[in-house]
Amino acid sequence: MAAAGFDPKNVDMVVISHFHGDHINGLLNAEGTLAFANAEVLVPSVEWKYFMDDGEISGSGKVFIQSDVTNVPYLFAANPGWHAFFDQDPAMAEKARRKTYDMMVAEKLQVQGFHYPFPGLGNVEKDGNGYRVIPAPWNPVI
């Protein structure tokens, strides 16, 4: 803007269509202060409510490391009653799988599994008598 001759102090309104990074990252300058200090920032009420209302928050900001609750998560999450040779006590293994996945669903925890395919992170939701693993979107930014 400066190269084009615009002074950010003269901007009196900024319209944000939605809160994706490519739409909001310019609201702060390199120093972390407001880039448009004199501007009113307008955001659709539905978008604001979704991101700012604590009642809309999905998840706890925690990640559950599931280790070997399942060896092949997409098979055993969908079919927690299935047993594999490494289930030393099949009944106990099934009970542990169901209890663990019920907790992840109830607490809306993200789950990381050592045997999960890329990206290795996701969420679990109840699906009939089993569960469904929903992979997290991959983000190359750290």
C-alpha positions in Angstrom: 0.0 0.0 0.0 2.8 2.4 0.9 4.5 1.8 -2.5 1.2 2.7 -4.2 0.9 5.9 -2.1 -1.9 4.7 0.3 -1.7 5.5 4.0 -3.3 2.8 6.1 -4.4 5.5 8.6 -6.8 6.7 5.9 -8.6 3.3 5.6 -11.9 3.7 7.5 -13.5 0.3 6.8 -12.3 -3.3 6.2 -14.8 -5.9 5.1 -13.9 -9.5 6.1 -16.0 -12.2 4.2 -14.7 -15.1 6.4 -11.9 -15.9 8.8 -9.5 -17.8 6.6 -5.9 -16.8 7.0 -5.6 -15.5 3.5 -8.4 -13.0 4.3 -7.4 -11.9 7.8 -3.7 -12.1 8.0 -3.3 -8.5 6.8 -5.2 -7.0 9.8 -2.0 -6.9 11.8 1.3 -5.4 10.7 4.7 -6.9 11.2 4.9 -5.3 14.7 1.6 -7.1 15.7 -0.4 -3.9 15.9 -3.5 -3.0 13.9 -2.6 -2.4 10.3 -5.7 -0.2 9.9 -6.0 1.5 13.2 -8.8 3.9 12.2 -10.9 1.3 10.4 -14.1 -0.4 11.4 -13.8 -4.1 10.7 -17.0 -5.7 9.4 -17.6 -9.4 9.6 -20.8 -11.4 8.9 -22.5 -12.1 12.2 -22.7 -15.9 11.5 -18.9 -16.0 10.9 -18.3 -13.9 14.0 -20.5 -16.2 16.1 -18.9 -19.4 14.8 -15.4 -18.3 15.8 -16.0 -16.1 18.8 -18.9 -17.8 20.7 -17.5 -20.3 23.2 -20.7 -22.4 22.6 -19.5 -22.9 19.0 -16.1 -24.3 20.0 -15.5 -27.8 18.7 -12.8 -29.6 20.6 -10.7 -29.0 23.6 -7.4 -28.1 22.0 -6.0 -31.4 23.1 -4.7 -34.3 21.1 -5.2 -37.9 22.3 -2.2 -40.1 21.4 -3.9 -43.5 20.8 -0.8 -45.7 20.5 -2.0 -49.2 19.7 -5.6 -49.0 20.7 -6.1 -50.2 17.1 -3.5 -51.5 14.7 -5.3 -50.5 11.5 -7.5 -47.6 12.8 -9.8 -47.3 9.8 -10.7 -51.0 10.0 -10.9 -51.4 13.8 -12.6 -48.0 14.5 -15.3 -49.0 12.1 -15.4 -52.5 13.5 -14.3 -52.3 17.1 -15.6 -55.9 17.7 -13.1 -57.3 15.2 -10.1 -59.0 16.7 -6.5 -59.6 15.5 -3.8 -61.9 16.6 -2.2 -59.2 18.7 -5.3 -58.9 20.9 -4.0 -61.0 23.8 -7.4 -60.7 25.5 -10.0 -60.1 22.7 -12.9 -59.1 24.9 -10.7 -56.7 26.9 -9.2 -55.3 23.7 -12.7 -54.6 22.2 -13.9 -53.0 25.5 -10.8 -50.8 25.6 -11.3 -49.7 21.9 -15.0 -48.8 22.6 -14.2 -47.0 25.8 -11.3 -45.1 24.2 -13.3 -44.1 21.1 -16.4 -43.2 23.1 -14.2 -40.8 25.2 -12.7 -39.3 22.0 -16.2 -38.7 20.6 -17.6 -37.3 23.8 -14.7 -34.9 24.4 -14.3 -34.1 20.7 -10.6 -34.9 21.0 -8.3 -34.9 18.0 -6.5 -38.2 17.8 -3.0 -39.1 16.6 -2.4 -42.7 15.9 1.0 -44.3 15.2 -0.6 -46.5 12.6 -2.8 -43.9 11.0 -2.1 -43.1 7.4 -1.0 -39.6 6.5 -1.5 -37.0 8.0 -1.7 -39.2 11.2 -4.2 -36.9 12.9 -8.0 -36.7 12.9 -11.2 -36.9 14.7 -13.5 -39.7 15.5 -17.3 -39.8 15.3 -19.8 -42.4 16.2 -21.0 -44.4 13.2 -23.6 -47.1 13.8 -22.1 -49.8 16.0 -18.6 -48.5 15.3 -16.8 -45.2 14.6 -15.5 -43.2 11.7 -12.0 -41.6 11.6 -12.1 -38.3 9.8 -8.5 -37.2 8.8 -7.5 -33.7 9.7 -6.7 -31.5 6.8 -3.0 -31.4 6.1 -1.3 -28.1 6.8 2.3 -27.7 5.7 2.7 -24.6 7.9 4.2 -25.1 11.3 
